[in-house]
Amino acid sequence: MKLIIAEKPDQGSTLAAQFKTKKQQGYIEVLPNELFPDGAYVTWAVGHLCQLVSPETYHSKWKKWSIDTLPMIPEKFQYEVTRQKAKQFNVVKTLLRKSDVDEIIHAGDAGREGELIVRNIVNLCSVKKPMKRLWISSLTPKAIYEGFQNLISEEKTRPLYYEAYTRACADWVVGMNASRAYSILLKQRGVSDVFSAGRVQTPTLALIVKREMEIEKFKSEPFWEVFADFKMDGNKYQGKWQQNNDPRIKTKELAEKIAAFCKGKEAEIAEMDTERKEFQPPLLFNLSSLQATVNKIYKYSPKKTLDIVQSLYQKGIVSYPRSDSNYVTEGEAETFPDILQKISRFSEYESLFPLPQSSIINNKRFVNEKKVTDHYAIIPTEQVTDPKRLSAEERNIYDLVVRRLIAAHYEKAIFDYTTIKTLVDKRAEFISKGKQQIQEGWRKVIFQNDKDDDDIILPPVKKGDSGQVASVKVKEGKTQPPKRYTEGQLITLMKTAGKHLDNEELEKVLMKTEGLGTEATRAGIITMLKDRKYIDVKKNQVFATDKGKVLITAIGEKILASPEMTAKWEQRLREIGEGKASAGEFMEAVKKMSAKIISDAVESSENWDFQGLDTESIQRSGSKKRNTVSVGSCKLCGSKIVDKGEFYGCVSYQKTKCNFTISKKILNKKISQANIKKLLASGETDLISGFKKGEKTFDAILSWSDSEKKISFTFPTEQAVKQT
């Protein structure tokens, strides 16, 4: 009898649903059939049933957190059963050891993690029975049946297990040692919290903190632009003044002089260039591109997108979600006409049919077996479902996947981009830009909601036309800081190891770039950074917290925070999975690296400077220290003022209802703890720059007024005061 081990309960149920069965506690018995003449058992893990053991399991001396015990390098790594999942582990163990079970069918997800999950269970049970591998990219009845008919040798996928196992061990070595080193050293500096550091999470956090610091250091500067409306033989259009290709003017006075000079003057079109650009249909989705697209349109987190597309996969209506490929093989392409014919029956897609191209089987942009890795792109399966039968969130993602496939059967989109150079009084140069859609192509299928896609249609003018300036205006602007990443952009940034490649079309560059983490793990890394309070996500924008800034400030430019180094490790791990590199040699390099990480931390700790960061508010979860460390005396009652989270407040509130508080952020400006202390001690802060009210920013001192019993802004130049 065969024992089929799936990765999750619902997968196990789906696999068993193809046969007549009897449901048991923790497994399903498959009755004899043509595929399994003696019947079979189907059981499952619940994700990772096993985990690497904690340091103290190896050596009692490793229980105490001490720099002297680092680095911790186990001679042999050990796994243990996760306590809360022990019941299901025992079910699997019992089935594995049954005398009538003569072969194991590994039916975990067809990827690295699935390979690790099931093999870990088998290894921990010390069972050595023949094993075959079920390797499928969708959970449709047809795919499942054909997969069981064509089981592959476990030796073929064993290198993926070595890759996943090596990755887990490497992450343990780096994570355990780096986390202890920085937690211990930061505690010596008065920052009493557990700081988790890791091979992938830390360089990812470093990218976020780097952007945060760029934003904080950015100083906005005003500039002015001059716009002119031109009238030529009844045609009207607008142009922007520029000099040496720069439209920005540093002073208002100069901008107004230019505008005054141009007013009512004669104008002539000196140059007019039109460039035709063609845009191929977008590639089919892999997980990263799907996560980035969904985040941009619907603002779902990468983790939420993965969960939803996993649900669609479990229902058998999309292919394997954790794919890193944008391509399919000819075998999949042969199924597309039938899939699309079924899709055409639904009202949402009727208007998109008939398709301009009935087949793309010979289109290498989408069908390329050499570019299909473990799995092909995420596509709808032949088990086509009416979108109306899905939940709203499932429908949104299913619709995107369906439309990508339809768009692949459409023509390219074509636009003409026109640039007009207009000279006023033969001297002042104005530029006008517009575009015109020549062929809609695939854009009929995929909604374009980018602001830049609004067409500016220029009138039918030509070089040499003359007229005059109908009106002219000056517009003030301000230089803008770099934008914070969205979660979707963060996925792309991780995939490109910190290289800013936002364009999906750069597939050739991406093919040569090993990123941070894998398709399967990136969403989890972002979630981990949130859970560990290193980042906040507000309105889909990613903010680095003071805790995150403290860790990255401490690590500095060291190798632990290097996206390039982590990407190289990822490349070596992939080579292990392909059987091209040695896991043993890689682990030796990791062990040496962990020793280097610790020595770097110890050496640099003497020079750590966290000025401007609120280190005192960073305390171990559950610690009462936050509410007992005083930053000064209450201006109303003289009691202690302590950190209350979003603000500083009086400890006597519960007893006397003293309501003295100071917000940590005033008019979009974060107030440092050092300035809070100074305000409570002397009655005023240092000069603080960057307060923002509406579109205006200003600098001011925060002052306490004993007579008015309130905090006010003081402006040093005019000593004017207004209430916050």
N, C-alpha and C positions, 0 to 999 in steps of 0.2 A: 504494500500500500504506500502511496505517495503522501508526503506531508508538504503542503503548500504554505509558505510563510509570507504574508503580506506585511506592508509597512504600517498600515492603519486599519482600524476596524471596518470603516466603510469601503475601503478598497477590497478587503477580504470578502465582504458581502457581495460586492459587484462581481468579483471573480467567480464566486460560488453560484451566483444567480443564473449562470448558463446551464446549470445541471439540476437534477432532482436532488434535494438535500434534506437533512435533518439538523435542526439547530440545537447546539449544545451550549454549555456554559463556557464562554471564552473561545469557542471554535465552532465550525460547521462541518458536519459529515456529508461528504459527497457520495451519493449512491453509485454503484457500478454503472459505467456507460462506455461508449466506444473509445473515448480518449483514456479513461481510467477503468479498465475492466475489473480491477479489484476494489474500485472506489478510491477515495482520498479524504484526507482531513485538510481543512482550510483554517488556519489560525493567523494571528497577527501580532505585531508589536503595537505600541501606542507611541509612535515616534521613537525617540531614544529610550529604550528600556534600561540601557547600561550607560555608565559614565566612568571616566577616569577617576581613580581614587584620590583623596585629598593627601597632601604631603605627609601628615603625621602617620598615615597608614604605612608608609615606607620606613620612616625613622621617627622615634619619639622626640628626638631633638628638634625636628622640624615643626613641632607643634607651636613652639615659642617663636614669635616674630622677632628676628634679630638679624642685623646685617652680617654678623659673624657666621651665620649658617648658610649664607647665600654664596654661590648659586646652588639651588637644589636640583640635582640631576639624578633621577632614578636609574638604577642599572637595567631594570626591565619594567616597562609600564604595565599597570594592572587596571582592569575594569571591574566594576561592581554593579550590582543591580540597584537601580533607583528605587528608594524605599517605597514611594507611593505607587510604583508600578510593579511591585513584587508579585502581586496576585496573578497578573497576566503572564509574567515571566515564568511562574511555576506551571501555568497551563501549557505554555510552549515547551518547557523543559520535560514535562510528563509525556507529551506527544512525541518529542524527539527521541525519547528513550524507550518508546513502545516497541516491543519486539516485532510487531507486524509492519512497522514503518521501515521500508528498505531503501527509500530514496527521498532526498529533500529537494523541493523545488523552491528556489530563492525567487520570491515574487515581490521584493521591495521595489520602490521607485527605480526606474531605469536610469540611475545616475550615481554619483560618488557617494552621497549621503545614504541613499537606499542600500547601496552595496555594504557600507559600514554597519548600518543598523542591524541587518539580518545576520551578517557573518559574526558580529560581536556576540549575539545571542547564542549562536551555534557553538562558537569557541568557548564561551563561558560555561556552557552545559557539558563541555568535554565530550562532544559527540562527533564521531568520525564516520559518517555514512556518505555514500555517493551523493553528489549535488549537481543539479542542472539549474539553468538560469532562464527565467521568463523575462524577455526583454521586449517591451512594447511601448509605443509612443501615444497610444490612446486607449481608453477603456470602453470602446464600443464592443458589442457582442462579437462582431466579426474579428476585430483585432485580438480580443482575448482568445477566441477559439483558435485562430491561426497561430497565435503566440504559443499556446500549449501544444499545438501540432509541431511547432518548429523550435523546441527548446534548444538553447545553446549550451555549450560546455562551460562550466564554472571557471575553467582556466582562462577563458577568453576575457572575462570581466575581472579576474583576480587583481590585475594591476590597478584597477580603480579602487579596490579595497586598500591596497598598499598606499595609494595616494591619500585617500580619506583618513586612514589610520595615521599616516605620517603627519598630515595637516593637524589632526587632533593633538598628537603628541608634541609637535612643534609649538602649537598654541598654548599647551599646558606649560611647557618649559619657559617660554617668553612671558606668558601672562602671569604665572605664579611668582616668578622671580622679579619681574619688573613691578608688579603691583605691590609686593611686599617692600621692595627697595624704596619706592617713592612714598608709600604710606608711612614707613618708618622715618625716613628723612624729613618729610613734610611735618610729621608730628613733632620732631625735634625743633621745628621752626614755628610751632604753635598752631599748626593746621591739623586738628585732630579729626580725621575722617579716613575712610578706606578709599584709596585711589586705585581703581582698576585700570591697568594698562595692558595693551595687547598688540599682537603682530599686525592686525588689520584695523582695529578700532582706534588706536592711537594716531597713526598717520591720517586717518579720515578726520578725526577730531582736529588735528593740526591744520588741515586745509580750512576747516570752518573757523577756527580761531584766527588764522591768518587773515581771512576776509573780514572778520569782526574788527581786528586791529586796524586794518586799512580804512574801514568805515569810521572808526573812532578818531583816527589821526587826520582824516580828511578835513580840509578847511575850504568851505564853500566860498567861491569868489563870484561877484556879479559880472555880467557882461551884457552887451546890448547888440541887437541886430536891426538891420534896416530892411523893410519890405516895401516894394513898389508895385503898384497895379498899372499894367500897361494897356493902352488902347491902340490897336493897329487895324485900320480898315474894318472897323466894326467888331473885331476879335479882341477879347479880353483875357489876360492871364496875369499871374503874379510871379515875381522873382525876388530872390534874396541877394542882397549886396555881399560881395566877397572881394578880398584882396589876397593874392598868392594862395588861393584855395581856402582861405580862412574867413568865415563869415562873422566871427565874433570880434566885437569892438570893446576895448577895455574901459572907455570912459563914456558917460552919457553925453558930455559936451561934444565929443567928436562925432558920435552917432547922430546927434541933432544937426550938426554942421553938414554931415553927408546928406541927411534927409532934406535940409533946406536947399542945398546945392541942386538936388535932383528934382525938386518940386516944379512941375510944369514943363520940364525940359524935353527936348526931342530925344527919341530912343530908336535904336536900330538893332535888328537881330544880326549879330556878327557871326555866330556859329550855331549850327543845329545838327546834332548827331543822334541817330537812332540805331540802337543795338538790339538784335533779336536774340532772346534767350529761350532755351528749351529745357523743360523740367520733366525728368522721367518719373513715372509713378513711384511712390515710396516703397522701400523694401518691405517684405513681410515682417511681422513682429518676432523678435526674440523677447525674453523677459524684461531686460533692461529698457529696451525701446518702448515696450508696452507700459511699463511702470512710469517712465518719463512722460509719455503721451497722456496717460490717464491722469497723472498728477497735474499736468498743465491744463487739461480741460475740466476735470471734475474735482481736482484738489484732493483726491484720495492719497493717503500715505502709501509708500511702496509696499509696506507690510499688508495693508488692507487690499491692495490690488492683487498681491500674491495669494492671499486667502480667498478672494473672490474667484480668480481664475483657476485656483486649485479646486474650488467647488464645482466650477463648470467642467473641469477635467474629470472629477469624480462622477459627474452625471453623464460622462461619455460624449459631450458635445464639442469640446475643443481638445486639441492634442496636448501632449506633455508640457506643462507650464514653465519648467525651469530650464528651458532650452537656451543655449547661447548662440544659436544659428538663425540667420535670416533667410535660409534657403531650404528647398525641398528637393527630393530625388524625383526621377522620372516616374517612379511607381506612384508617388503621392499625386504628382501632376496629372496622371491618367484618371484620377478619381474626381478632379475638379469639375468637369462638365456636369457630372451627375449631381454633385453637391450644389453647384450654382443653379442647376435647374430646379432643385427643391427650394432653394432660397428665393428664387424669382416668384414663387407663389404667394409670398407674404407682402402685405400692402406696403410695408416700409421700403421695400426694394423694387417694387413693380416698375417704377419709372426708370430704373437703371438698366432695364433689359429691353431688347436683346443686347448682348455685349458686343462691342466693336471687334473683339478677338475671341473666338470660340475656345481657343486653347493656347496655353503658354508653355507647352511641353518643350519647345525648342528655344525658349527665351532664357538665356544664361543669367540674366539679371535676377531671376527667381528660381530657376531649376538648375542646380549645379551640385552634383553628388560630391564633388571634391570639397565643397564648403559646408557640407553637412557633417557635424561632429557626432556626438552621441545621439543627438536628436535633431529632427528637422524643425523648421519655424513653427510658431504657434498659429494654427489654422483651425477653422471649423471642421469637424469630422462629418462623415456621411450620415451620422445620426442627427440630422438637421432639426432644430427646434424652433418653434414659433416664439419670437422674442417676447410676445405678450404673456407667455406662460412663466416667464422668469421674474424674479424680484427686480425692482428698479435698478439696483446696483449691478446685479448680474447682467441685466439687459444692456446697460451702458457699455460694459466691457465686451460682451458678446457682439454687440453692434460694431464696435471698433474693429474687432478681429474679422468679422464678416466683410466689412467695408474695405479693409486692407486687401483681402483676397479679390474682391470685385474690382478694385482699382487697378490691380495688377493686369487685368484684362482690358484696360482702357489705353488710349493713346497718351502721348506726352502732352503736357500743357505748354503753350507757347505765348510769350509776351514780347511786346516791343517796348523797350525802355528809351525814352527820349530826353535829351538834355539840350536846353536852349541857353545860349549866352547872349544877353542883351546889354548893349552899351548905351549909357545915358550921356548925352553931350560928348560922345566919342571917348569918354574917360571912365566913368563909374561903371563897374562890371556887376551885372546881376545874373544869377543862375536860376533856371526853372527846370524842375524835373517832373516827369510823369510817366505813366505806363499804360499800355493798352493791351487788353486780352485779345489775342489772335485766335487761339484754339483753347477751349475750356479743358478738354481732355479729362484726365482722372480727377480734376478738381470738382467735377460734377458729383463725384462719389463721396469724397472726403471733405467735410466741412472745414473751411479755413476761417479761423476766428482771430488771426493775428491783426493787430491794429495797422501794421505796415502793409497789409494786403489791400487797403482801400485804394481803389484806382483813382489817380488824378489825371483826368483827361485833358490834354492840352489842345487848344484850338488848331485849325488847319492853317498854320502860319509857315513861313519858309525863310531861309536865309536871305537877307537883304531887305526884308520888309521893314518899313519905318512907321513911326507913330509918335506918341508922346506919353509922358508919365501922367496918368489920370489922378493918382493919389499916392502918398507915401507915408509910412508910419514907422515909429521906433518901438521896438519891443524889448523889454528887460527880461533877462534870464539869470540863472545861477548855475554854476558848475555843480554837478551831482556826484555824490560819493558812489563807490561801487555798490551794486545791488547785492543784497543778501541772497544766498542760495535758496531755492525751493527744494523740497524733498526730492522731486523728480530730477532736478539739475544735479543734486548730490549723487543720485544713482549714476548718472552719466559721468560725473567727475570721478567717482570711484572706478568706474569701468575703464576710464582713460588714465588712471593713476595720477590724477591732478592736472592733466593737460586739458585746457579749456576747449574741448571739441564738442560744441553744441549741435553741430550739423550731422544728422544721421547719415548723410551721403558720404561721409569720410570713412567708408568701410575699409578702404585699403590701409589707412592709418590705424584704424582700430584693430585690424587683423595682426598688426605688428606690435600692438601694445598689450601687455599683460596688466590687468588692473588690480585694484584692491579687492580681495575677496572673489567670490564666484557669483554667477547668476542666482544661485540658491541661497547665498549667505548675506548679500548686501542689504536687503531689507531688514534682516535680523540685526545687523551691525548698527543701523540707524536707530532701530528700536532700543537696542542696548544703550546707546549713547543718551537717549531720552531717559530711560529707566535709571541710569546712574547719575542723572542730574548734570550731565556735561553740556547738554543742549536743551533749548526750549524751541518748540515750533508754535508760532502764533500766526494765524491767517496764512498758513502754508509757507511762512518764511522761517528760516533756521537761524536761531540766535545762539551764540556761545555764552554759557553762564560763567560766573566768576570761578566756579569750581573747575570748569573746563579750561579756563584761561590760566589758572594757577598750575595745573598739571603740565600744560604745553609750555608755559613760561619756564617751569623747572626743567623740562626735558630739553628745551631749546632746539638747536640745530642737530642734535645727536641722532644717531642712526635709527633709534626707535620711532622717531616721528617722520622718517623719510618715506614718502610714497614710492620713490624710485626703487629703493631697496626692497620694500615689501612686494612690489610688482615683480622684481626679479625672482623673489622666493616663490611667488605664485607661478611663474613660468617654470621653475624647476619642479614644483609639485605636479604641474600638468605633465611634464616629461616623465615623472615617475608613473603617472597614470597611463602613459603611452608605452611604458616599458623601456624608455630611453635613458633613464637616470636611476642612480642608486639611492634608495631610501636611507640606507646606513650612512652614506657619505653626507647626505643632506642633514641628517640629525646631528652628525659630528660638527658641522658648520653652525647649526642652531645652538648647540651647547657652548661653543666658543663665543657666539654672539651674545648669549645671555650673560656670560661672564663680563663681556665688554660693556653691556648695558648697565650692569651694577657698578662697575668701576667708574663709568662716565657719570652716573648719578652721584656717587660719593664725592667724586672730584669737583663736580660743578655745584654741589649743595652749599659749599662755603660762600659762593658768590650769588646766591639766589636773591633777587630783588622783586618783591611783589607790590611795590608802591603803586597805589591807585586801585588795587584789587581788595575787595572786602573779604579778607581771609578769616576774620573772626566769626563771620556768619556761617562759615563752612565747618560743620561739625558732624560727627558720626550720627547716623540715623538713630533716633530714639534718645539721643543725648539731651540732657537738660541744660547743657552748658550755654546754649544760645540764649536762654531766658535768664541766665544769671550773670553773664558778663556785661558789666555796665560800661556804657560809652560816655557817661557824664551824669550830671544831676538835673532833675526836672526843673524847668524854669517857673513852674507854678507851685509845686509843693516840696521840692527838694529831694524827692525820692530818686531811686535809680532809673535811668533810661536804658532800655535793653532792646535787642533786636527782636522784632515781632514778625519777621518774614518780609512783607512788602513795605514795612515802615518801622520806625523806632518809636517805642511808646513807654509810658510810665508803668512801673511795676505795681503801683498802688491803685490801678484802675479797679480791680476787684473789690478792694476795701473802701476806697473813698470816691470812686468814680472819676478820678482825675483823668481828664481826657486829652492831656498834652501828647501830641504826636508830631513826628516829622516824617514826611514821605521820603522814600529812597529815590524817587524820581519826581522832579518838578519841571513842568513845561518841557517834557521830553528829554530832560537832562538828568542823568544819573548823578546823585550827590555822593561823593566818596565818604567813607567812614571817618577819614581824617578830618574832613570839613565839618562833619556832624559833631565830632568831639570839640573842634575849635569853636563852633557856634555855641555849644553848651558851656564851654569854659570861659570864653571872652566876649560872647555876645554877637560875634560876626564871623563869617567864613572868609577865606581868601577870595580874590576875584575869580568868579567861575564863568567860563565862556561856553557858549552854545545853547543857551535857553532859546526855545522856539515858540513863538505865538503866531499862529496862522502861517504866513509865508515869511515872516520876519524872524531873524535871530538876533540875540543881543547878549552882552556880557554884563554881569551884575554881582554884587555881594549880597549874601543872605544875612539879614540883621534881625536881632530880637529887640522888640520894643517893650520895655518894662511898663510904660504907661498904657500902651494899647493892648498889651498881652498877646502879641502876635508876631509872626515872622514876616518880614517885608523884603522887597528888593531895594537895595541902595545902589545908585549909580554914581561912581566916584567923581565923575566930571561935574555933575550938576546937583548931586546929593538929593536927587528926587526920589521919592519913595512911593511905591504903590503896593497894595495888598496882593499876596500870592493867590 
